[in-house]
Amino acid sequence: MNNKKSIITLILISILCLSYFVTAFSVLDIAPKGFEYEAPKDISEEMATEAIENAELEIAEMKEFNFITLLPNDALTEAKQAFSNEEYENVFRLTQLISYIKEQKFEFYDRVKLLEIKKQALTEKGVEDVSEVNTLMQQAMNAFNLDQLDEAKTFLEAADEKADELGRENVRVKTIALLSKNFLTRYWWQSIIVLVLLGVGGFFFGKRTRTIFLKRKIAHLKLEAKKTKELIKNLQKQCFVDNKITTHSYKEQAAKLEERINDIKQKIPVLEAELKGEK
């Protein structure tokens, strides 16, 4: 009899412990890096109600883009529970987390689009093997679809860095090919002169290579600006013609793309001035 009582007591203690840990767990414990809570000036029931309503709209907007919303939905459920318990500040923490996740998802979406443009530019330049970039992008998308936003960002940054590396390597290979193609066989005596000049004028060779690089960099930025403008036009069509996205979403995404275009516009004159200096 005593043994039965002991077993029942252990089971009850185990259930209580499990209930405590389940209750203690919060979506905030697994928030993406970079999330910071800012306490509002008015922590009232009315403002908490408005925060929950806004969070519901933001989740609906994410669903319009077929984004996975498991984490935001969990945060919304927890926020409603906190509201029922009159824990209004916790409501604001959770709804701000939903806003942050939405912002991170749309930023990731835009960066994927820009990376696709970069991949297309590499293909047009003759880079055939972008498989490693594709693999990293797929890993980023897999993490993104599991709401693992930090991992998704890391994989996407690695993919972008690999694309830049392929671009630099392509420039190097083409420059070498341009200088070496049938050079020795067709221009043997010029080769002797070149070797002599290289022995005393390596500086000028470096300037020539730098000039080629600057020209290609300027051309790449102009292509990226053109493709980014096309993305803005596509967003306009989705918003004002097809009604697939809200005006608010259009403005947010268009603003980021316009920011990238302005950044390119600032970089191109600097590179052009540097190119004139190299010449």
ABEGO torsion letter per residue (X at the ends): XAAAAAAAAAAAAAAAAAAAAAAABBAAAABBBGBBBBBBABBBAAAAAAAAAAAAAAAAAAAAAGBBAAAAAAAAAAAAAAAAAGBAAAAAAAAAAAAAAAAAAAAAAAAAAAAAAAAAAAAAAGBABAAAAAAAAAAAAAAAAAGBAAAAAAAAAAAAAAAAAAAAAAAAAAAAAAAABGAAAABAAAAAAAAAAAAAAAAAAAAAAAAAAAAAAAAAAAAAAAAAAAAAAAAAAAAAAAGABBAAAAAAAAAAAAAAAAAAAAAAAAAAAAAAAAX
